[in-house]
Amino acid sequence: MFVSGRPPTTSPLARKIRQLRRQRELSQEALAAAAGMHPKHLSEIERGNKDPRATTVARLAEALGVTVGELYDQGDSAGGKHLQ
């Protein structure tokens, strides 16, 4: 049950995309443009309302300058695991 005033739980992927976007000081509009998608769609992904397709994840990773594996990595991405 959704309690008013509390956001829904977002996925680790959604949190990582938002974290990297903010670290790079990109707006949702700028990242969406770089990834070839609509800003509203990116917003829905970051809020956990939409699960992105694999191709969308790949475009977001490229736009953020990371590998797909790094988007799914929970810890520090210094481990060297790169999945694409």
N, CA, C and O atoms as a GROMACS GRO file, in nm:
protein
  336
    1MET      N    1   0.084  -0.118   0.000
    1MET     CA    2   0.000   0.000   0.000
    1MET      C    3   0.087   0.124   0.000
    1MET      O    4   0.182   0.133   0.078
    2PHE      N    5   0.056   0.218  -0.086
    2PHE     CA    6   0.133   0.342  -0.098
    2PHE      C    7   0.084   0.440   0.008
    2PHE      O    8  -0.035   0.472   0.015
    3VAL      N    9   0.178   0.488   0.089
    3VAL     CA   10   0.145   0.586   0.192
    3VAL      C   11   0.173   0.724   0.136
    3VAL      O   12   0.283   0.751   0.087
    4SER      N   13   0.074   0.812   0.141
    4SER     CA   14   0.088   0.946   0.086
    4SER      C   15   0.208   1.018   0.146
    4SER      O   16   0.232   1.012   0.267
    5GLY      N   17   0.282   1.087   0.060
    5GLY     CA   18   0.398   1.162   0.107
    5GLY      C   19   0.528   1.085   0.103
    5GLY      O   20   0.634   1.144   0.121
    6ARG      N   21   0.521   0.955   0.080
    6ARG     CA   22   0.642   0.873   0.073
    6ARG      C   23   0.657   0.819  -0.069
    6ARG      O   24   0.563   0.760  -0.123
    7PRO      N   25   0.773   0.840  -0.130
    7PRO     CA   26   0.791   0.791  -0.267
    7PRO      C   27   0.798   0.640  -0.271
    7PRO      O   28   0.838   0.577  -0.173
    8PRO      N   29   0.761   0.580  -0.384
    8PRO     CA   30   0.774   0.435  -0.397
    8PRO      C   31   0.922   0.397  -0.396
    8PRO      O   32   1.008   0.478  -0.430
    9THR      N   33   0.949   0.274  -0.359
    9THR     CA   34   1.086   0.225  -0.357
    9THR      C   35   1.135   0.213  -0.501
    9THR      O   36   1.068   0.154  -0.585
   10THR      N   37   1.253   0.269  -0.528
   10THR     CA   38   1.309   0.260  -0.662
   10THR      C   39   1.410   0.146  -0.669
   10THR      O   40   1.465   0.104  -0.567
   11SER      N   41   1.431   0.099  -0.788
   11SER     CA   42   1.525  -0.011  -0.809
   11SER      C   43   1.669   0.041  -0.797
   11SER      O   44   1.694   0.161  -0.812
   12PRO      N   45   1.761  -0.050  -0.770
   12PRO     CA   46   1.902  -0.010  -0.767
   12PRO      C   47   1.947   0.052  -0.900
   12PRO      O   48   2.027   0.145  -0.902
   13LEU      N   49   1.895   0.001  -1.012
   13LEU     CA   50   1.929   0.056  -1.142
   13LEU      C   51   1.883   0.201  -1.152
   13LEU      O   52   1.958   0.288  -1.196
   14ALA      N   53   1.760   0.227  -1.112
   14ALA     CA   54   1.706   0.363  -1.118
   14ALA      C   55   1.788   0.458  -1.032
   14ALA      O   56   1.818   0.570  -1.072
   15ARG      N   57   1.823   0.412  -0.913
   15ARG     CA   58   1.904   0.497  -0.823
   15ARG      C   59   2.042   0.524  -0.881
   15ARG      O   60   2.093   0.635  -0.868
   16LYS      N   61   2.102   0.424  -0.945
   16LYS     CA   62   2.235   0.440  -1.004
   16LYS      C   63   2.232   0.539  -1.120
   16LYS      O   64   2.320   0.623  -1.132
   17ILE      N   65   2.131   0.529  -1.205
   17ILE     CA   66   2.118   0.623  -1.317
   17ILE      C   67   2.106   0.765  -1.264
   17ILE      O   68   2.175   0.855  -1.313
   18ARG      N   69   2.020   0.786  -1.166
   18ARG     CA   70   2.003   0.919  -1.109
   18ARG      C   71   2.132   0.968  -1.044
   18ARG      O   72   2.171   1.084  -1.061
   19GLN      N   73   2.199   0.880  -0.969
   19GLN     CA   74   2.323   0.917  -0.901
   19GLN      C   75   2.429   0.962  -1.002
   19GLN      O   76   2.491   1.066  -0.985
   20LEU      N   77   2.448   0.883  -1.107
   20LEU     CA   78   2.549   0.917  -1.208
   20LEU      C   79   2.512   1.044  -1.283
   20LEU      O   80   2.599   1.126  -1.313
   21ARG      N   81   2.385   1.060  -1.313
   21ARG     CA   82   2.340   1.182  -1.382
   21ARG      C   83   2.372   1.305  -1.296
   21ARG      O   84   2.423   1.405  -1.347
   22ARG      N   85   2.341   1.297  -1.169
   22ARG     CA   86   2.367   1.410  -1.080
   22ARG      C   87   2.516   1.435  -1.061
   22ARG      O   88   2.560   1.550  -1.056
   23GLN      N   89   2.596   1.327  -1.049
   23GLN     CA   90   2.741   1.342  -1.037
   23GLN      C   91   2.799   1.415  -1.157
   23GLN      O   92   2.895   1.491  -1.144
   24ARG      N   93   2.741   1.392  -1.273
   24ARG     CA   94   2.789   1.454  -1.395
   24ARG      C   95   2.724   1.590  -1.420
   24ARG      O   96   2.747   1.655  -1.522
   25GLU      N   97   2.641   1.631  -1.325
   25GLU     CA   98   2.570   1.759  -1.330
   25GLU      C   99   2.490   1.774  -1.460
   25GLU      O  100   2.493   1.878  -1.526
   26LEU      N  101   2.420   1.667  -1.494
   26LEU     CA  102   2.333   1.666  -1.612
   26LEU      C  103   2.189   1.679  -1.568
   26LEU      O  104   2.148   1.620  -1.469
   27SER      N  105   2.112   1.755  -1.641
   27SER     CA  106   1.968   1.758  -1.619
   27SER      C  107   1.908   1.633  -1.682
   27SER      O  108   1.973   1.566  -1.762
   28GLN      N  109   1.786   1.602  -1.645
   28GLN     CA  110   1.718   1.490  -1.709
   28GLN      C  111   1.704   1.516  -1.859
   28GLN      O  112   1.716   1.425  -1.940
   29GLU      N  113   1.679   1.640  -1.894
   29GLU     CA  114   1.664   1.676  -2.034
   29GLU      C  115   1.793   1.650  -2.112
   29GLU      O  116   1.789   1.597  -2.223
   30ALA      N  117   1.908   1.688  -2.053
   30ALA     CA  118   2.036   1.669  -2.120
   30ALA      C  119   2.070   1.522  -2.136
   30ALA      O  120   2.113   1.479  -2.243
   31LEU      N  121   2.051   1.443  -2.030
   31LEU     CA  122   2.080   1.300  -2.040
   31LEU      C  123   1.984   1.233  -2.137
   31LEU      O  124   2.026   1.150  -2.218
   32ALA      N  125   1.858   1.268  -2.130
   32ALA     CA  126   1.761   1.208  -2.222
   32ALA      C  127   1.798   1.238  -2.367
   32ALA      O  128   1.791   1.149  -2.452
   33ALA      N  129   1.838   1.361  -2.396
   33ALA     CA  130   1.878   1.398  -2.532
   33ALA      C  131   1.999   1.316  -2.575
   33ALA      O  132   2.004   1.267  -2.688
   34ALA      N  133   2.097   1.302  -2.487
   34ALA     CA  134   2.218   1.227  -2.519
   34ALA      C  135   2.188   1.079  -2.543
   34ALA      O  136   2.257   1.013  -2.621
   35ALA      N  137   2.086   1.028  -2.475
   35ALA     CA  138   2.049   0.887  -2.488
   35ALA      C  139   1.942   0.864  -2.594
   35ALA      O  140   1.901   0.751  -2.618
   36GLY      N  141   1.895   0.972  -2.657
   36GLY     CA  142   1.795   0.959  -2.763
   36GLY      C  143   1.659   0.917  -2.713
   36GLY      O  144   1.592   0.834  -2.775
   37MET      N  145   1.619   0.974  -2.600
   37MET     CA  146   1.488   0.939  -2.544
   37MET      C  147   1.418   1.065  -2.495
   37MET      O  148   1.478   1.172  -2.488
   38HIS      N  149   1.292   1.052  -2.462
   38HIS     CA  150   1.214   1.165  -2.412
   38HIS      C  151   1.244   1.186  -2.264
   38HIS      O  152   1.254   1.088  -2.190
   39PRO      N  153   1.258   1.310  -2.218
   39PRO     CA  154   1.285   1.336  -2.076
   39PRO      C  155   1.181   1.276  -1.982
   39PRO      O  156   1.215   1.234  -1.871
   40LYS      N  157   1.057   1.271  -2.024
   40LYS     CA  158   0.952   1.213  -1.940
   40LYS      C  159   0.978   1.064  -1.917
   40LYS      O  160   0.956   1.013  -1.807
   41HIS      N  161   1.025   0.995  -2.020
   41HIS     CA  162   1.056   0.853  -2.006
   41HIS      C  163   1.171   0.832  -1.908
   41HIS      O  164   1.166   0.742  -1.824
   42LEU      N  165   1.274   0.916  -1.918
   42LEU     CA  166   1.385   0.907  -1.823
   42LEU      C  167   1.337   0.933  -1.681
   42LEU      O  168   1.378   0.864  -1.588
   43SER      N  169   1.251   1.030  -1.664
   43SER     CA  170   1.195   1.061  -1.532
   43SER      C  171   1.121   0.940  -1.476
   43SER      O  172   1.135   0.908  -1.358
   44GLU      N  173   1.043   0.874  -1.559
   44GLU     CA  174   0.969   0.756  -1.515
   44GLU      C  175   1.064   0.643  -1.474
   44GLU      O  176   1.038   0.571  -1.377
   45ILE      N  177   1.174   0.628  -1.547
   45ILE     CA  178   1.274   0.525  -1.514
   45ILE      C  179   1.340   0.558  -1.380
   45ILE      O  180   1.350   0.472  -1.293
   46GLU      N  181   1.383   0.683  -1.364
   46GLU     CA  182   1.451   0.723  -1.240
   46GLU      C  183   1.362   0.712  -1.117
   46GLU      O  184   1.410   0.686  -1.007
   47ARG      N  185   1.233   0.732  -1.136
   47ARG     CA  186   1.140   0.721  -1.023
   47ARG      C  187   1.095   0.578  -0.998
   47ARG      O  188   1.022   0.551  -0.903
   48GLY      N  189   1.137   0.487  -1.084
   48GLY     CA  190   1.102   0.346  -1.066
   48GLY      C  191   0.964   0.311  -1.116
   48GLY      O  192   0.911   0.205  -1.084
   49ASN      N  193   0.905   0.399  -1.196
   49ASN     CA  194   0.772   0.372  -1.250
   49ASN      C  195   0.776   0.291  -1.379
   49ASN      O  196   0.675   0.232  -1.418
   50LYS      N  197   0.891   0.288  -1.445
   50LYS     CA  198   0.907   0.212  -1.570
   50LYS      C  199   1.035   0.131  -1.562
   50LYS      O  200   1.136   0.178  -1.510
   51ASP      N  201   1.030   0.010  -1.614
   51ASP     CA  202   1.149  -0.073  -1.628
   51ASP      C  203   1.201  -0.054  -1.770
   51ASP      O  204   1.130  -0.082  -1.866
   52PRO      N  205   1.325  -0.005  -1.783
   52PRO     CA  206   1.376   0.020  -1.918
   52PRO      C  207   1.412  -0.108  -1.991
   52PRO      O  208   1.450  -0.208  -1.930
   53ARG      N  209   1.399  -0.103  -2.122
   53ARG     CA  210   1.443  -0.214  -2.207
   53ARG      C  211   1.595  -0.218  -2.205
   53ARG      O  212   1.660  -0.121  -2.168
   54ALA      N  213   1.650  -0.331  -2.243
   54ALA     CA  214   1.796  -0.348  -2.247
   54ALA      C  215   1.861  -0.245  -2.339
   54ALA      O  216   1.969  -0.193  -2.308
   55THR      N  217   1.797  -0.215  -2.451
   55THR     CA  218   1.854  -0.117  -2.544
   55THR      C  219   1.856   0.023  -2.481
   55THR      O  220   1.948   0.101  -2.505
   56THR      N  221   1.755   0.054  -2.402
   56THR     CA  222   1.751   0.183  -2.334
   56THR      C  223   1.860   0.192  -2.229
   56THR      O  224   1.926   0.295  -2.216
   57VAL      N  225   1.881   0.084  -2.154
   57VAL     CA  226   1.988   0.080  -2.054
   57VAL      C  227   2.123   0.100  -2.123
   57VAL      O  228   2.208   0.174  -2.072
   58ALA      N  229   2.142   0.036  -2.237
   58ALA     CA  230   2.268   0.049  -2.310
   58ALA      C  231   2.290   0.193  -2.356
   58ALA      O  232   2.402   0.244  -2.348
   59ARG      N  233   2.185   0.258  -2.405
   59ARG     CA  234   2.198   0.398  -2.449
   59ARG      C  235   2.226   0.491  -2.331
   59ARG      O  236   2.304   0.585  -2.343
   60LEU      N  237   2.162   0.466  -2.217
   60LEU     CA  238   2.187   0.547  -2.098
   60LEU      C  239   2.330   0.528  -2.049
   60LEU      O  240   2.396   0.625  -2.011
   61ALA      N  241   2.378   0.404  -2.050
   61ALA     CA  242   2.516   0.377  -2.007
   61ALA      C  243   2.614   0.452  -2.096
   61ALA      O  244   2.708   0.515  -2.047
   62GLU      N  245   2.593   0.445  -2.226
   62GLU     CA  246   2.682   0.515  -2.319
   62GLU      C  247   2.678   0.666  -2.295
   62GLU      O  248   2.783   0.731  -2.293
   63ALA      N  249   2.560   0.721  -2.276
   63ALA     CA  250   2.546   0.865  -2.253
   63ALA      C  251   2.611   0.908  -2.122
   63ALA      O  252   2.659   1.021  -2.110
   64LEU      N  253   2.613   0.818  -2.024
   64LEU     CA  254   2.674   0.848  -1.894
   64LEU      C  255   2.824   0.815  -1.891
   64LEU      O  256   2.893   0.850  -1.796
   65GLY      N  257   2.873   0.749  -1.995
   65GLY     CA  258   3.015   0.715  -2.003
   65GLY      C  259   3.055   0.598  -1.915
   65GLY      O  260   3.168   0.593  -1.866
   66VAL      N  261   2.962   0.504  -1.895
   66VAL     CA  262   2.990   0.385  -1.815
   66VAL      C  263   2.945   0.263  -1.893
   66VAL      O  264   2.880   0.274  -1.997
   67THR      N  265   2.981   0.146  -1.842
   67THR     CA  266   2.934   0.022  -1.904
   67THR      C  267   2.797  -0.014  -1.845
   67THR      O  268   2.757   0.038  -1.741
   68VAL      N  269   2.729  -0.101  -1.914
   68VAL     CA  270   2.601  -0.150  -1.862
   68VAL      C  271   2.623  -0.217  -1.727
   68VAL      O  272   2.543  -0.201  -1.635
   69GLY      N  273   2.730  -0.293  -1.715
   69GLY     CA  274   2.762  -0.358  -1.589
   69GLY      C  275   2.777  -0.261  -1.474
   69GLY      O  276   2.735  -0.290  -1.362
   70GLU      N  277   2.836  -0.146  -1.500
   70GLU     CA  278   2.852  -0.046  -1.395
   70GLU      C  279   2.718   0.011  -1.350
   70GLU      O  280   2.703   0.050  -1.235
   71LEU      N  281   2.621   0.017  -1.440
   71LEU     CA  282   2.488   0.064  -1.400
   71LEU      C  283   2.423  -0.034  -1.303
   71LEU      O  284   2.345   0.007  -1.216
   72TYR      N  285   2.453  -0.162  -1.318
   72TYR     CA  286   2.395  -0.262  -1.230
   72TYR      C  287   2.478  -0.290  -1.107
   72TYR      O  288   2.433  -0.360  -1.016
   73ASP      N  289   2.601  -0.238  -1.102
   73ASP     CA  290   2.692  -0.260  -0.990
   73ASP      C  291   2.643  -0.184  -0.868
   73ASP      O  292   2.617  -0.064  -0.874
   74GLN      N  293   2.632  -0.256  -0.756
   74GLN     CA  294   2.584  -0.196  -0.631
   74GLN      C  295   2.695  -0.124  -0.556
   74GLN      O  296   2.670  -0.024  -0.488
   75GLY      N  297   2.818  -0.173  -0.567
   75GLY     CA  298   2.927  -0.116  -0.490
   75GLY      C  299   3.009  -0.020  -0.575
   75GLY      O  300   2.963   0.030  -0.678
   76ASP      N  301   3.132   0.005  -0.531
   76ASP     CA  302   3.223   0.086  -0.608
   76ASP      C  303   3.257   0.013  -0.736
   76ASP      O  304   3.285  -0.107  -0.734
   77SER      N  305   3.256   0.083  -0.847
   77SER     CA  306   3.278   0.019  -0.976
   77SER      C  307   3.426   0.000  -1.007
   77SER      O  308   3.463  -0.008  -1.124
   78ALA      N  309   3.511  -0.007  -0.904
   78ALA     CA  310   3.653  -0.027  -0.925
   78ALA      C  311   3.688  -0.175  -0.939
   78ALA      O  312   3.805  -0.209  -0.955
   79GLY      N  313   3.589  -0.262  -0.933
   79GLY     CA  314   3.613  -0.405  -0.938
   79GLY      C  315   3.655  -0.456  -1.075
   79GLY      O  316   3.706  -0.568  -1.086
   80GLY      N  317   3.633  -0.377  -1.178
   80GLY     CA  318   3.677  -0.416  -1.310
   80GLY      C  319   3.583  -0.507  -1.386
   80GLY      O  320   3.617  -0.552  -1.495
   81LYS      N  321   3.466  -0.535  -1.332
   81LYS     CA  322   3.369  -0.617  -1.404
   81LYS      C  323   3.296  -0.530  -1.504
   81LYS      O  324   3.230  -0.434  -1.465
   82HIS      N  325   3.306  -0.562  -1.629
   82HIS     CA  326   3.242  -0.483  -1.734
   82HIS      C  327   3.157  -0.574  -1.820
   82HIS      O  328   3.210  -0.657  -1.895
   83LEU      N  329   3.029  -0.561  -1.810
   83LEU     CA  330   2.935  -0.640  -1.889
   83LEU      C  331   2.865  -0.549  -1.987
   83LEU      O  332   2.805  -0.450  -1.947
   84GLN      N  333   2.872  -0.580  -2.113
   84GLN     CA  334   2.799  -0.502  -2.212
   84GLN      C  335   2.732  -0.590  -2.311
   84GLN      O  336   2.665  -0.542  -2.402
   0.00000   0.00000   0.00000
